[in-house]
Amino acid sequence: MVKRCTAVISEEEDCYIAHCVKLNVVSQGRSIPEAQANLKEALELFVESFC
């Protein structure tokens, strides 16, 4: 099952912070695509922890 989540991505001094506000899950990366991929992985682990 595929779900969509809106993320807010902000730029810090040396990285990008990706935050899924609805689930309050946060990750980071050196680029926007890396931050998105890391957030996706964090969200998968977050959801998996409820199963």
Order of alpha helices (4+ residues) and beta strands (2+ residues): beta-beta-beta-alpha
